[in-house]
Amino acid sequence: MDESNLESVMGLIMYGGEAKSNAMEAIRAAKSSDFELASQKLADANSALLQAHKTQTEMLTKEANGESAPLSLLMVHAQDHLMTSITFVDLAKEVVELYEKFENL
């Protein structure tokens, strides 16, 4: 794997991890009734996912133009990590919303 592809793969892992961490912090904040912080952490998670998506789109564009990256365990891990993070952020949004509803009962 060349340096450019390695940087892209590591970006997917890094931004995916950042998104998941922010989503977890959002849940913890909501659990403590700090909904302003929860909202900010969800926004931060979305920003990280946008960065990861940008990197992924660049990789897909290169492949569509005939510059395919070699399939490696690291590439598979990066994609898996990103997809798991996306799912986790989606679920965190729902959990925060539930905490807000319970707070308002």
C-alpha positions in Angstrom: 0.0 0.0 0.0 1.5 3.3 -1.0 1.7 6.3 1.4 -1.3 8.1 0.0 -3.6 5.1 0.4 -2.2 4.5 3.9 -3.0 8.1 4.8 -6.5 7.7 3.5 -7.1 4.4 5.4 -5.7 5.9 8.6 -8.0 8.9 8.1 -11.0 6.6 8.0 -9.9 4.9 11.2 -9.1 8.2 12.9 -12.2 10.1 12.0 -14.4 7.1 12.6 -12.9 6.7 16.1 -13.3 10.4 16.8 -17.0 10.2 15.8 -17.7 7.2 18.0 -15.9 8.8 21.0 -17.9 12.0 20.6 -21.1 10.0 20.3 -20.3 8.2 23.5 -19.6 11.5 25.2 -22.9 12.8 24.0 -24.7 9.8 25.6 -22.8 10.4 28.9 -23.7 14.1 28.8 -27.4 13.4 28.2 -27.4 10.8 31.0 -26.2 13.7 33.3 -28.9 16.0 31.8 -26.4 18.2 30.1 -28.3 18.4 26.8 -26.3 21.4 25.5 -23.1 19.4 25.7 -24.8 16.3 24.3 -25.9 18.3 21.3 -22.4 19.7 20.8 -20.8 16.3 21.0 -23.3 15.0 18.4 -22.4 17.9 16.2 -18.7 17.0 16.7 -19.4 13.4 15.8 -21.2 14.5 12.6 -18.2 16.7 11.7 -15.8 13.7 12.1 -18.1 11.5 10.0 -18.2 14.2 7.3 -14.4 14.2 7.2 -14.3 10.4 7.0 -16.9 10.5 4.2 -14.8 13.0 2.3 -11.8 10.7 2.5 -13.9 7.7 1.5 -15.3 9.6 -1.5 -11.8 10.6 -2.6 -10.8 6.9 -2.5 -13.9 5.8 -4.4 -13.3 8.5 -7.0 -9.7 7.3 -7.5 -10.9 3.8 -7.9 -13.5 4.9 -10.4 -10.7 6.5 -12.4 -8.7 3.3 -12.5 -6.4 4.0 -9.5 -7.6 1.2 -7.3 -6.0 0.7 -3.9 -4.9 -2.8 -2.9 -7.3 -4.7 -0.7 -5.7 -5.3 2.6 -6.8 -6.2 6.1 -6.1 -2.6 7.1 -8.5 -1.3 4.4 -11.2 -3.8 5.5 -10.7 -2.7 9.1 -11.0 1.0 8.2 -14.2 0.4 6.3 -15.6 -1.7 9.1 -14.6 0.8 11.7 -16.2 3.6 9.8 -19.5 1.8 9.2 -19.7 0.8 12.9 -19.1 4.4 13.9 -21.8 5.7 11.6 -24.2 3.2 13.2 -23.1 4.2 16.7 -23.6 7.9 16.0 -27.1 7.2 14.7 -28.0 5.2 17.8 -26.4 7.9 20.1 -28.8 10.5 18.6 -31.7 8.3 19.5 -30.4 7.7 23.0 -29.9 11.4 23.6 -33.4 12.1 22.4 -34.8 9.5 24.8 -32.9 11.0 27.7 -34.4 14.4 26.8 -37.9 13.0 26.7 -37.5 11.3 30.1 -36.2 14.6 31.5 -39.3 16.4 30.3 -41.8 13.9 31.9 
